């Protein structure tokens, strides 16, 4: 199926690894040009049709500078994918999670995307079209424990904002949707300082056992791959889904058992 993304201009945040890199590669495979922003860009340098931008997306002007780069290079912006994010496991629960830690989670997972979206809406409104896809999380509505309390709050804000923007800007040709992954086989979960390793350090249970237990709770018995998440994001970026807006699509292998 042709997704009609040939020569479209996309901005992807947090693009150097994991889900962001997979999204960048998927968009390029469909013929798009990608302006890809991250703190480091070594994984992006050799990809054709990609303009790597080394940028601090937590800086107040970081997201807007990335959008400006896309306009400077290509003269337009068709797709924004707000992917940048992160989680710090709070093994002490809510009462041990400070205001500063909540603020970090909100800056990383909400404000970076908010600022990028604000910057992108200007050129999208001028051309009368655009698609924004926000990478949220099942933790926006599913909190099995307190270890991701601040992360869940931030991702819930992403989903809520997306719903609001879809209503305000839908009549002006701009679609806003979310993708909410469960566990994904990236460094966030499986890396040296990822979720499994953090729980292992806190509980004395080895990380492999924690990973296996997490996978066993999923109906498919495995984590999603970054490429599977990227496929869903790319479809939502396409005008093949031109009448889809204000929706939060879950990709969790059947982890969440309720609707």
C-alpha positions in Angstrom: 0.0 0.0 0.0 1.3 3.4 -1.0 1.0 5.6 2.2 1.4 8.9 0.1 4.4 10.0 2.1 6.7 10.4 -0.8 8.6 13.8 -0.5 6.6 14.7 2.6 8.6 16.6 5.3 8.7 15.1 8.8 10.3 16.1 12.1 11.0 13.3 14.5 12.2 14.0 18.1 14.4 11.6 20.1 15.4 10.1 16.8 18.8 8.7 17.4 17.8 5.3 18.8 15.0 3.0 19.8 11.5 3.9 18.7 12.6 7.2 17.3 15.2 5.7 15.0 12.7 3.1 13.9 10.2 5.8 13.1 12.8 7.8 11.1 13.7 4.7 9.1 10.1 3.8 8.5 9.3 7.3 7.2 12.3 7.3 4.9 11.3 3.9 3.6 8.0 5.5 2.5 9.8 8.3 0.7 9.7 11.1 3.2 12.4 13.5 4.1 13.1 13.5 7.9 14.6 16.2 10.0 15.7 14.1 13.0 16.5 15.7 16.3 18.3 14.2 19.3 21.1 15.0 21.8 23.4 12.8 19.7 23.1 11.9 16.1 25.6 9.2 15.3 23.0 6.6 14.2 21.4 9.1 11.8 24.4 10.4 9.9 24.4 7.8 7.2 20.7 7.6 6.5 19.7 9.1 3.1 16.9 11.7 3.1 17.6 12.4 6.8 18.9 15.8 8.2 20.3 15.0 11.6 20.1 17.8 14.1 21.9 17.7 17.4 19.6 19.5 19.8 18.7 19.6 23.5 14.9 19.1 23.3 14.6 20.0 27.0 15.9 23.5 26.4 13.1 26.1 26.1 13.9 26.8 22.4 15.2 23.4 21.5 12.0 22.0 19.9 11.3 25.2 18.0 14.9 25.3 16.7 14.3 21.8 15.3 11.1 22.8 13.5 12.9 25.9 12.2 15.6 23.7 10.7 12.9 21.7 8.8 11.4 24.9 7.4 14.9 26.3 6.5 15.9 23.2 4.7 12.6 22.1 3.1 10.3 25.1 3.2 7.4 23.2 4.7 6.4 20.7 7.4 3.9 17.9 6.9 4.4 15.6 9.9 5.6 16.0 13.4 6.3 12.9 15.5 6.9 13.8 19.2 8.8 10.7 20.4 11.4 12.1 22.8 10.8 10.8 26.4 12.2 8.9 29.2 11.4 7.2 32.5 13.1 6.9 35.8 11.8 4.1 38.0 10.6 5.3 41.4 11.2 2.3 43.6 10.2 4.2 46.7 6.7 5.1 45.3 4.8 8.3 45.4 6.0 9.6 48.8 9.6 9.3 47.7 9.1 11.1 44.4 9.9 14.8 44.8 8.5 17.8 43.0 11.8 18.0 41.1 11.4 14.4 39.9 7.8 15.1 38.7 9.1 18.3 37.0 11.8 16.3 35.2 9.2 13.8 34.0 6.9 16.5 32.7 9.8 18.4 31.0 11.0 15.2 29.3 7.7 13.6 28.4 5.3 16.5 28.0 6.8 20.0 27.6 9.3 19.0 24.9 6.3 17.7 22.8 4.2 20.7 23.7 6.8 23.1 22.5 7.5 21.2 19.3 3.8 21.1 18.5 3.4 24.8 19.2 6.2 25.5 16.8 4.9 23.1 14.1 1.3 24.4 14.1 2.3 27.7 12.5 3.6 26.3 9.2 1.0 23.6 9.2 -1.8 26.2 9.5 -0.3 28.2 6.7 -0.4 25.3 4.3 -3.8 24.0 5.7 -2.7 20.5 6.4 -0.5 18.4 8.8 -0.3 15.4 11.0 1.0 15.3 14.6 1.7 11.9 16.1 2.6 11.8 19.8 4.2 8.7 21.3 2.5 8.3 24.7 2.4 5.1 26.8 -0.1 2.7 28.3 1.0 4.3 31.5 -1.1 7.2 30.6 -4.1 5.2 31.8 -2.6 1.9 33.2 -0.5 2.1 36.4 0.1 -1.4 37.9 2.3 0.1 40.6 3.8 3.4 41.7 7.2 2.9 40.1 6.2 5.1 37.1 3.9 7.5 38.9 5.5 10.7 37.4 5.9 9.2 34.0 2.3 8.2 33.9 1.1 11.7 34.9 3.2 13.2 32.1 2.0 10.7 29.4 -1.6 11.2 30.5 -1.1 14.9 29.9 0.2 14.1 26.4 -3.0 12.2 25.6 -5.3 14.8 27.0 -3.5 17.6 25.1 -3.7 15.6 21.9 -7.5 15.2 22.3 -7.9 18.9 22.8 -5.7 19.9 19.8 -7.5 17.4 17.6 -10.8 19.3 18.2 -9.3 22.7 17.8 -7.3 22.1 14.7 -9.2 19.3 13.0 -11.4 21.9 11.1 -8.1 23.5 9.8 -6.8 20.3 8.3 -4.5 19.2 11.0 -4.8 15.7 12.7 -3.4 14.9 16.1 -3.2 11.3 17.3 -1.3 9.2 19.9 0.4 5.8 20.0 0.7 4.2 23.4 3.2 1.4 23.5 3.5 -1.1 26.3 6.9 -2.7 26.9 9.1 -2.3 23.9 12.5 -4.0 23.3 14.6 -0.8 23.6 17.2 0.4 26.1 14.4 2.1 28.1 13.3 -1.4 29.3 16.3 -3.7 28.5 19.3 -1.4 28.7 22.1 -1.4 31.3 20.1 1.3 33.3 16.7 0.3 32.1 13.5 -0.7 33.9 14.5 -4.3 34.3 18.0 -3.5 35.6 16.6 -0.9 38.0 14.1 -3.3 39.5 16.8 -5.9 39.7 19.1 -3.6 41.7 16.2 -2.7 44.0 14.8 -6.2 44.6 17.8 -8.5 44.3 16.1 -10.5 41.5 18.2 -10.8 38.4 17.2 -8.7 35.4 16.6 -11.6 33.1 14.0 -13.0 35.5 12.3 -9.6 35.6 12.3 -9.4 31.8 10.8 -12.9 31.5 8.1 -12.1 34.1 7.1 -8.9 32.3 6.9 -10.8 28.9 4.8 -13.6 30.5 2.2 -11.0 31.5 1.7 -10.1 27.8 -0.8 -12.1 25.8 1.7 -12.5 22.9 4.4 -13.5 25.3 6.9 -10.9 24.1 7.7 -7.2 24.0 6.8 -5.1 20.9 9.6 -4.2 18.6 10.5 -0.6 17.8 9.6 -1.3 14.2 6.1 -2.4 15.1 5.5 0.8 16.9 7.0 2.7 14.0 4.6 1.1 11.6 1.6 2.3 13.5 3.1 5.8 13.8 3.8 5.9 10.0 0.3 4.9 9.2 -1.1 7.7 11.4 1.3 10.2 9.7 -0.2 9.2 6.3 -3.2 10.8 4.7 -4.4 7.2 4.2 -5.8 7.8 7.7 -7.0 11.3 6.8 -10.2 11.1 8.9 -8.5 9.7 12.0 -7.8 12.2 14.7 -8.1 12.5 18.5 -7.4 8.8 18.9 -4.9 7.0 21.2 -3.8 3.6 19.7 -2.5 1.0 22.1 0.2 -1.4 21.0 1.0 -3.6 24.0 0.7 -7.3 22.9 -2.5 -7.6 24.9 -1.0 -6.6 28.2 -3.9 -4.4 29.2 -6.9 -6.7 29.5 -9.6 -4.0 29.8 -10.9 -1.4 27.3 
